[in-house]
Amino acid sequence: MPKIPATVVTGFLGSGKTTMIRHLLENAKGRRIALIINEFGDLGVDGDLLRGCGDALCREEDMIELSNGCICCTVADDFLPAMERLLDRADPPDHIVIETSGLALPQPLLRAFAWPGVATRVTVDGVVTVVDGKALAEGRFAEDEAAVARARAGLEGDHDSPLQELFEDQLACADLIVLNKADLLTTGEAETLARRLCGQARPGVRALPATRGTLPPEVLLGIGAAAETEDRRAPHHDAEDEDHDHDEFESFVVDLPEETDPRALQARIGQAIAAHGILRLKGFAAIAGKPLRLAVQAAGPRVETYYDRPWGDMPRRTRLVVIGEAGLDRTAIEAALRP
């Protein structure tokens, strides 16, 4: 059976993680999403995240709140049992979203996915780091740094690293950075901050501006990073308008003839992404002489392919979905993808 994808959402208190997740649920389009939420005490979620999201799939049993402490310190006691409860259900979810507290180090959580009861059943689809753009522009990491510091001081375990290091850890683990509250920034500020954030992240990671976290689900989900397989610790750790919605993004389908060389197709995809700033590219390719579909998943510099199942009665053809910010040069991209 294919592994269930899980997306880890991290970011400081007040960055807008919960608002982004609520928007994701409201636009899930039938995808059954379960939540594991690690907010607690005065920082906690009020329990209304799922209520009122306007979708019958937002069920109470699809939300698990972990309130015994910072998730990076309670992995074995809280997180892993919660994951197993979701996976053992008669109707397991299509996707799991894990919202860490703004105090958690992401890396211990990623390592938890190697746990025997989870490793064969779940993969980390991607780590999304949400940044408070307005606070960062004003020289802070969060709207109220003092509140974050006080909360960390009250936790058990090792939370002595300064906020700067915690921030760097969150960026080091990211597959996608969301520069939130972009409506409070000028265009120049947003562009400057995006470049700065990308400079602190791994090569190829994008920083996308957002207002109230209103990014399309297809941008946040389906990254296919398998982040649990990498060590993403930071170097110092060795162990415009709220109603714009999705108008700033576009997607289109490119139809291609049957391919003869999957490696050549993979190379063309990588070159097209680098040349045209494509955020995501996914689909299926027909390879001459192969009875199975070639699944394609590309995000940033990573292009992954694998044979998933026979074509059956479906027409053998290559169809790739291209997703990016508005203004993509469709003609040039189609030409770059053709053999």
N, C-alpha and C positions, 0 to 999 in steps of 0.2 A: 504494500500500500504506500502511496506517496506520503511524504511527511507533511504535517500541517504547518503552514508558515506562521511565524510569530514576528511582530514588529515591536521593537523596544523604543518607547518615546521617553526621552530624557531632556532635562533642562531645569534651570533654577526656578524657585518659587516665583510665581507671577509672570513667567515668560509666556504663558498662554497654552500650555499643554492640554489642559482639560477642555478648553474652548475648541481647540483644534480637533480633539477626539470626538467631541459632540458633533461637530460639523461632519466629520468622517462618518459617524453613525447615521446621520440624517441623509447622507448621500450614498449609502452602501449599495443601493440598487439590488436588494435581494441577497446580498452576501451575508451569511450568518457570522457575526463578529462577537467574540467573547472578550471580556476585559478583565485584566488583573490590575488593580489600582493600589499603589503603595503610597498613600497619603494618610497622615495620622495626626491626632491631636488638633492643635489650632491650625494646622496646615491641611486638614483633611478635606476630602470631597464630601459634599453634604448629602449624598445619596440620591440626588435628583438628576444625575448625569444620564441615566437611561430613561427615567420617567419623563414623558413628554417629548421624546425624540421623534415622535410621529411615525413610528414604524412598528408593526406587530412583532418584528424580529428582535426588538429591544426588550428582552425579557429579564426579569429580576435575576433568574438563575444564571444569566450570562455575565453577571458582574460579581467578581470576588474582590473584596477589600482586605488588604493586609495591613493591620493596624498595630502590630507588635513591635515596630521599629523599622529602621532603615533596611531596605530590601537587600543591600549588599552585605548586611551582617546577619540576616535571618534566612539565608537561602535554604538551608537544609530543613529548618523548622517550619517555615511558612510557604516560601515560593514553590518548592518542589512538590509538596503535597497538594497545593492549589492546582498546579499544572496537571498532576495525575488525576485529580477529580474531574477536570475538564476533559481530559483524554479518555477517561473510562466511561464517560456518559454514553448512553445508547445513541444519542445524536450529537457527536462531537462537532465543534464549530468549524467553519471554513477557514477562519483566520483568527488568531489571538493577538490582541493588542495589550502590551504591558506598559503601564504608565508608572515610571519610577518616581520616587519623591525627588524633590529638587536637591536633596542632600546625598543622593546615592552615587557611588562610583560605578559606572556601567560595566567595567571589566569583570568583576566578580560574578555579576549576573550572567554575562555571556559564557563564562566558564561553566556555569551551572547547567548549561544545555548539554554538557558531556555526561551528565548523570545517567546511569544505565537505564532507569525507567523512562527517560525522556529522549535520550540521544537518537533512538531509532524511530521516534514518532513525531518529532518537532524539529524544525530548522529555523534559525533566526533570519527571516527574510530581509531585515534591514534595521539599522539603528537610526532613528530620526532625532536630531538634537534641535530643540527649540530655543531660540535666543531672543531676549527682550531687546529689540533694536533701539528703542528710545533710551533705555537705561545705558546701553553700550555706547551710544552716541554721546552721552553725558559723562562718560568715564566710569560707569558702574557696571557690575555684572547682573544686578537685579534691581527692581524698583526699590526694594527695602533690603539692602545688604545687612543691616543690623539685625533684622528679623531672621534672616538666614543664618547668620552667625550665632544668634541666641539659640535657635533650634538645634544647630549642630552641637553646641556646647552641652545640651541636655541629653544627648544620645550616648548609649554605651558603645564601646568599640573605639577604633582608631579613626577619629575625624578631626585630627589636629592639623591636617594640611590646609594651607590658606586657600581662600576662595579662588585665587588665580589658578592654583594647581587643579582644583576640582573642575573649573571651567575648561582647562586644557584637556583634562581627561574626557570630558563630555564631547569635545571637538575631535579628539583623537579616535574615538569610537564611532564617529558618525559616518553613515553612508549618504546622508542628506542633512543639510543644515537649513532650518526654517528661520529666516530673519523676520520675526514677527513684529507687529505694530508698525509696519512700514508706512501706514497712513500718517504717522506722527513724524515722519522723516521727510526731508527734501530728497529729490531724485539723486542729487549729488551725494548726500549723506548715505543713502541706501547703497549706492554703487561702491562707495569707499569702504563701508563696513563689510559688504559682500566680499570684496577683494581681500580684506584683512582676514576674515574668517576662513576663506579658502586657503589662504597662506598658512594658517595654523592647522589645517586638516590634512588628511592624506591626499596624495595626488589624485585628481579626477573628481573629488567630492565637490558638489555644487552647493551654493548658498542661494536660496530662493526667497525673495521678499513676499510677505503675506500680511493681510489685514484680518485680524481675528482668526487666524489659522485656516482661512478658506482656500485650501488647496484641493485639487481634485483627488479622489481616492486612488485613481490610477497612477498618480505621481507618488503617493505615500506608500501604497501597497504594491507588491509584486516586484520588488527590487531584485530579489533572488541573490542576495549577497552571501548567504551561508556564513554569517558573521561569527558563528560559534567556532569556526575552524581557524580563526586568526587571532593573534595576540595584538591587541590594539591599545596597549597602554601608552600613555604619554611618555616622552623621553625621561622625565624626572622620576617616573615610577618604574622600578625594575620588577619585581615580582609581576492707492490714492483714494478710495471711496469704499465703504463697507459693502456696497451692493455690486461691486464689480464681479464678485463670485469667480467664475472660471473663465472670464473673458480674456484674461492674460495668457491663457494656454490654448493650444490647439493640438489636434491629432488628425492623422489621415492614414489611409491604408495604401500600401504599395504592393501591386501585383507583379510578380516576376515569373519567368518561365522556369521549368524544371532545371535544377542545378546539377552539374556533374561533379563539382569539387566543393565539399562543405567547408574546407579550410579557406578556399578562395572567397567564399561567401562571408565567412567570419571576418576575414581581413578587410573586405569592402565595408562591412558594417562598422568595424572599429574606425576606419578612416573617415566614414561619413559622420559618425558621432563627433569625432575630434574636429572636423572641418566646419560643422554646422551647428554646434552647440545643442545637439539632441539630448533631452533628459532621459528618455526611456525608449527602447525599441524592443518589440516582442512579436512573436508570431510562430508560424510553422513553415517549413520548407520541404519541398519534394526533391529528393535526391535520386538521380537515375540509378536504377538497379537495386534500390532499397525499398522494401515493402513498408517500413515504418516511417512515420512523420519525424522530421528533425525539428524539435522544439528550440526556439531561439529566445534568449533572455539577455538583454544588454542594458546596463546602467553605468553611466560614466565610462571609464576606460575598460570596464569588465564586459566581455562578450562570452556568454556561455551557451553551449549547444549540447543537446542529448536526444537520442531517439526514444520517443515515449510510447507510441502504440501504432498498430496498423491503420492505414488509411480507410480500409473498409469500403463503404459505399460513397464516401466523400470524394469529390474531385481532387485529383493530385495536382496541386498548384502551390506556389509559394506566395504567402500573404504575410506582410509585415506591418505592424502598427507602429507609427512614429509619433512620439509625444514630445512636445517642447513648448517653450514660451512663444507667444504670438509673434508672427513675422518670419516663420521658417520659410526658407526658399524651397518650396516643394519640388519644383522642376529640377533644381540642382541636386537635391537629395535623391530623387528617383533616378537621375542619371548616374549618381555615384554608386547606387546599389545595384544597378544592372550589370550583368557580366559583359 
